[in-house]
């Protein structure tokens, strides 16, 4: 038998294992059992009956959370010329092209979302090994390869708390939905 701490056993008493809770009740229990000294994250884990080995059964998408993720999102945009100016006006934290590629190759990764215009994708493709492993590589399916006229909308969504979700190899979707302090 696994030995658990006092706070865990006390929190476990508040939850009935065989009962299904409504979302409101679940949020109330999460608030009651939160004992950490930081603002705890509430996550959603969904088990699906999909087979992730088959491309037609992959589940992948993007959701906008109404109250964000509870933290400041730093947006990096790979763009040149007028597109770079549009990204700066839209509120991007870091804007550039070859200079940012060089910094990332040197190991700098102090951003949360990376976006790019289609014309610079060829230049940043060599960052696939670094950014791809961390889920930061701009991708048209994820909505991070953006036309310059759409930067305002895309950057605003990213800063609001846009989350990407996808099926992992065990057919489960893991996604953060907020903080305990929300509501």
N, C-alpha and C positions, 0 to 999 in steps of 0.2 A: 504494500500500500504506500502511496506517495504521501509524504509528510507536507502539509500545507501550512502557510503562515496564519497568524491570528486574523489579520485583516481580510485575507482571502476567505477563510471559513466563515467569518462574520458576514461578508458580502454574499457568499453562496447561500446562506440561510434565507436571504430575501428573494431568491428565485426558486420557483417550483419547476423542476425539470420536465415534468410531463404536461405542463400547461402551455397553451399558445397565448401569447400576449398581443394586444393591439399595439400599434406603433406608439400611441400616447402613453400607454402603461409601460412599455419598454423604455421610453425616454425618461419617465419618472424613476424607474428602477436604476437606470444608468446614473442619474443625478444623485440618488440616495447612496449608491455604493461607490461613488468616486471618492477615493481617499488620497490620491497622489497630490504632491505639492505643485503640480503643473496642470494645465488645462488638458485633460485627457481627450483623445480622439475617439469618436464613435465610428466604427466600421461596419460595413454590410458585407456578408459572405453568403453567396448564393450557390448552392450545388445544382448543377444542371444535368440533364441526361444526354447532353451532347457528347460526341466523340471528337476531341480536338485534333485527331489525326486526319480527319476529313475536312477539306476546305469548305465544303458547303454547309458544315455544321458549326463553323467558327462564330462566336458571338463577340462583337467588337463595336464600340461606339463611344460617344462623348455625351456627357450630361452637364448642364449648367445647374449649380447648386444655388438656391435663392439667397442664402446668407454667406456664401463663400466657404472657404476651408478654414477660416480662422487664423490665417497667417498672410503675410505680405508675399506676393508672387513677383519674382524678378524675371522680366521678359527680355530675351536676346533676339535680335532680328538681323539676319544676314541679308543685306541689301546694298545697292550702290546707286549713286546719282540721286535722281528725284525720288525714287522709292525710299532711300535712306532718310531724306528730309520728311517724307510722309510718315515714316515710322516714328521719327522723333516727335513730330506734331501729335501723333496718336498716343504718345506716352510710353514708348519702349524705354527700358532702362539702359540697354546696351545696343548700339547700332554700328554696323560695319560690315566689311566683307573679308578681304585677305588678312587684315590686321587681327580680326577676331579668330580666324582660322589658325593663325600663327600662335596666338595666346592659348587656344584650346589644345593645340598640339604640344605646347609646353606644360600642360597640366592644369590650366585654369578652368574651373567648372562651377563658378559661383553664380549660377542662374537656375531657374526652375522650369522654364519653358523656352524652347528655341523655335523660331519661325524663319521662313526664308521666302524669297521670291523665286519663281521658276527659273529665271535666267542665271541665278547664282548656285543652283543645285549641283551643277557639274563641278564647281570649284570646292564645294563642301563635301562632296561624296567621299573624299579620303578620310573624313572624320567619322565615317560609319562605325569603325571598330570602337572608337571612344564613346561617341554619343549613343550608338545603337544599343549597347549593353545597358545603359542607364535609362533608356526610353526617352531620350532627348532629341533624337535625330528627326528633323522635319519630315513629315510624311503627308502626302495629299489625302490619304484616307482619314487621318486624324485631324485634318483641317489646319495643319501648321505650315503648309505650302500655300501662300496667300498672294493674290494679286495686290499691287500697291494701293489701288482704290479701296480695298477691303481691310486695310491695316487697322483702321479705327475700330471697326466691329470686332475683329479677331483679337486685338490686344485688350480691348475692354472686356471681352468674354474671358480671356485668360486671367486677367487680374481679378475678375469677379469670383472666380472659383470654378473653373471648368475642369471636370475630371474625366479622364479617359479610362474606360474599363475594357477588359478583354478576358477571354477564357484562358486559364492557365492549363498546364499539361494534365492536371487531374480533373478537368471539367468544372472548376470552381471559379467564380468571379469574386474578386476581393476589391472593395472600393471604399475609401473614406467618405463619410457623409456629413461630418461636422465635428463640433467640439461639445463637451459636456456642458459648457457655459451657454450654449445657444438655447433659444426658445423663448 
